[in-house]
Amino acid sequence: MSIIFAVPWAKLYKKSLFENSVSAQTNKTAVFPLEAVEERISMLSQLGFDITRELSSYRYRLQICIDTALKDGDYLKYRNAKQKMAILKKYKKI
């Protein structure tokens, strides 16, 4: 199932495309957006697929979000990520 999602490798790209892009940023929360993983987990779960690996990736990204938000002083983002992590732990999904 993972193969059907678009991937950036094995393609040709113009070099200027990557200047000032998400991949050039140092903010890890921009590189690892939670929304994309949340949508993927939701869809795969509804289709009945094993989402163990996706949940592991999501937990990793949540921790990056928590650490970055704490460092940047972004209380709202920090609180939201901590709540999501607590929900996952409560229902033993990670």
C-alpha positions in Angstrom: 0.0 0.0 0.0 2.9 2.4 0.7 4.0 2.2 -2.9 0.8 3.9 -4.3 1.7 7.2 -2.5 3.7 9.8 -4.5 7.4 9.8 -3.8 10.0 12.4 -4.8 12.8 10.0 -5.8 13.6 8.6 -9.3 12.5 11.8 -10.9 14.3 14.8 -12.4 14.0 18.2 -10.8 15.3 21.7 -11.6 17.9 22.7 -9.0 16.3 26.1 -8.4 13.1 24.4 -7.2 14.9 23.4 -4.0 16.2 27.0 -3.1 14.0 28.4 -0.3 11.9 25.3 -0.3 10.7 23.2 2.7 13.7 20.9 2.3 16.0 23.9 2.7 14.4 25.0 6.0 15.9 24.1 9.3 12.5 23.9 11.0 11.8 20.2 11.4 8.1 20.7 11.9 7.8 22.1 8.4 9.7 19.1 7.0 7.7 16.6 9.0 4.1 17.8 8.9 1.8 16.0 11.2 -1.3 16.5 9.0 0.1 14.3 6.2 0.7 11.4 8.5 -2.6 11.8 10.3 -4.5 11.6 6.9 -2.5 8.6 5.9 -3.1 6.7 9.2 -6.8 7.5 9.0 -7.2 6.3 5.4 -5.1 3.1 5.9 -7.0 2.3 9.2 -10.4 2.7 7.5 -9.2 0.4 4.7 -8.2 -2.2 7.3 -4.4 -2.1 6.8 -1.8 -2.6 9.5 -0.8 0.9 10.6 1.9 -0.1 13.1 4.7 1.5 11.1 2.7 4.6 10.4 2.0 5.0 14.1 5.7 4.7 14.8 6.4 7.4 12.3 3.6 9.6 13.7 5.0 9.2 17.2 8.4 10.3 16.0 7.0 13.3 14.2 4.9 14.2 17.3 8.1 14.2 19.4 9.8 16.5 16.9 6.8 18.8 17.1 6.8 18.8 20.9 10.6 19.5 21.1 10.5 22.2 18.5 7.4 23.9 19.9 8.9 23.9 23.4 12.2 25.3 22.1 10.3 28.0 20.1 8.0 28.9 23.0 4.9 28.0 20.9 2.6 26.9 23.7 -0.4 26.1 21.5 1.5 23.8 19.2 3.2 22.2 22.2 -0.1 21.6 24.0 -1.8 20.1 20.9 1.0 17.7 20.2 1.2 16.6 23.9 -2.5 16.0 23.8 -2.2 13.8 20.7 0.7 11.9 22.3 -1.4 11.3 25.5 -4.4 10.0 23.4 -2.1 7.6 21.6 -0.6 6.3 24.8 -4.0 6.0 26.6 -5.4 3.8 23.8 -2.2 1.9 23.6 -1.7 2.6 19.9 2.1 3.2 20.4 
